[in-house]
Amino acid sequence: MEYTYPPVSFFFDVIFQGESLNNQSVETRFQSVTGLNVDMQTETLKEGGENRFEHTLPVRTKYSPLVLKRGLVKDSKMVDWCMDAILNFDIRPMNLLVRLLHAQVSSVNNSAASSQPLVTWKVINAWPKKWSVSEFNAEQNSIAIESLELNYSYFEPLK
């Protein structure tokens, strides 16, 4: 079996986990996932008598919103969960997994036989902040894209 290195970024999936989906793990394919970012916030401290520099101290981490995009889906438990939170203020946070996958290439027919997670990030306490659909334009031949923006507490890479 052969593995692609460095890994490709277009082969991934997202798995929602939680009571909001009747205790079922729901796997959903997306066109793009952005926002797996963490940033260390800092504050400066001026020391009396020392005028040449300021001390920069770490304060806390800040996580960017997670944005998921895909073609518009008519019936979706994930969209129902999102609409309940946004329209009814029924916010039920859940965890989700973002998995970067790699294909195992079969030497028999050179096709992707199966996919295994290369890296998995567990996103903790995600809740819907925004749902939107792309522009409808009669002059373009494009797919209607829905976007879901999630806030979350933190993420952690799984080993």
C-alpha positions in Angstrom: 0.0 0.0 0.0 1.2 3.5 -0.9 0.5 6.7 1.0 0.6 10.2 -0.3 3.1 12.5 1.4 2.7 15.3 2.0 -1.0 14.7 2.6 -3.6 16.3 0.3 -6.0 18.8 1.8 -9.1 17.9 -0.3 -9.7 14.5 1.2 -11.5 15.0 4.5 -14.7 14.4 6.4 -16.6 15.9 9.3 -18.5 13.8 11.9 -21.1 15.4 14.2 -21.6 13.6 17.6 -24.3 14.4 20.1 -27.6 14.0 21.8 -29.0 16.6 19.4 -28.9 14.0 16.7 -30.6 11.2 18.6 -27.3 9.9 20.0 -26.2 9.0 16.4 -22.9 10.0 14.9 -23.7 11.8 11.7 -21.0 11.9 9.0 -21.4 14.9 6.7 -19.3 15.7 3.6 -18.4 19.3 3.0 -16.8 21.3 0.2 -14.6 23.1 2.6 -13.7 23.4 6.3 -11.9 26.5 7.6 -11.2 27.9 11.0 -9.1 25.3 12.7 -7.0 28.1 14.1 -5.8 28.9 17.5 -4.0 32.1 18.5 -2.3 33.1 21.7 -3.5 36.4 23.0 -1.0 38.6 24.8 -0.8 41.7 26.9 2.1 44.1 27.3 3.6 45.0 30.6 5.7 48.2 31.0 8.3 47.8 33.7 9.1 50.9 35.7 12.6 52.3 35.1 13.1 50.1 32.0 12.3 52.2 28.9 14.0 50.2 26.2 11.3 47.5 25.8 8.0 46.2 27.0 7.3 42.7 28.3 4.9 40.7 26.1 3.1 38.1 28.2 0.7 35.3 27.1 -2.8 35.6 28.4 -5.2 33.0 26.8 -5.9 31.2 23.6 -8.5 32.3 21.1 -10.1 29.9 18.6 -11.5 31.1 15.3 -15.1 30.1 14.2 -15.3 26.9 12.2 -16.9 27.5 8.8 -18.3 24.5 6.9 -19.5 24.8 3.3 -21.3 22.3 1.1 -23.9 22.0 -1.6 -27.4 22.9 -0.3 -29.1 19.8 1.2 -32.9 19.7 1.5 -33.3 17.3 4.5 -30.5 17.4 7.1 -30.4 16.7 10.8 -27.5 19.0 11.0 -29.4 21.9 9.4 -32.4 21.2 11.7 -30.0 21.4 14.7 -28.7 24.7 13.4 -32.1 26.2 12.8 -33.3 25.1 16.2 -30.4 27.0 17.7 -30.7 30.2 15.6 -34.4 30.5 15.1 -35.7 29.0 18.4 -32.7 29.8 20.6 -32.5 26.1 21.5 -28.7 25.9 21.7 -27.5 22.4 22.2 -23.7 22.2 21.8 -22.1 19.1 20.4 -18.7 17.7 19.6 -17.5 17.0 16.2 -14.5 15.4 14.5 -12.7 16.9 11.5 -10.6 14.1 9.9 -8.0 14.6 7.3 -7.9 11.3 5.3 -5.4 9.6 3.1 -6.2 7.0 0.5 -4.6 3.6 0.5 -3.9 2.9 -3.1 -4.5 -0.6 -4.2 -1.7 -2.1 -6.3 -4.2 -4.3 -8.1 -6.3 -1.6 -9.9 -4.6 1.6 -8.6 -7.8 2.9 -7.1 -8.6 4.3 -3.6 -9.5 1.1 -1.8 -10.2 2.6 1.6 -9.5 5.8 3.5 -8.0 6.0 7.0 -7.7 9.1 9.1 -4.3 10.7 8.9 -5.0 13.5 11.5 -8.2 14.0 13.5 -9.2 17.1 15.4 -11.9 16.9 18.0 -13.9 20.2 18.2 -15.5 20.6 21.7 -18.9 22.2 22.4 -19.6 23.5 18.9 -22.8 25.5 18.5 -24.3 27.3 15.4 -23.6 31.0 15.1 -24.6 31.6 11.5 -26.2 29.7 8.6 -26.3 31.2 5.1 -26.8 30.2 1.5 -24.9 31.5 -1.5 -26.3 34.1 -3.9 -29.0 33.0 -6.4 -28.0 34.4 -9.8 -29.7 33.5 -13.1 -26.7 34.6 -15.1 -24.4 32.0 -13.5 -24.4 28.2 -13.7 -23.3 27.4 -10.1 -24.3 25.2 -7.3 -26.2 26.6 -4.3 -23.8 26.5 -1.4 -24.8 26.5 2.3 -22.4 27.7 4.9 -22.5 26.9 8.6 -20.4 29.0 11.1 -19.8 27.3 14.4 -18.4 28.8 17.6 -16.7 26.3 19.9 -14.7 26.1 23.2 -11.6 24.5 21.8 -10.2 21.8 19.6 -7.6 19.1 20.3 -5.7 16.8 17.9 -6.4 13.2 18.6 -3.6 10.6 18.4 
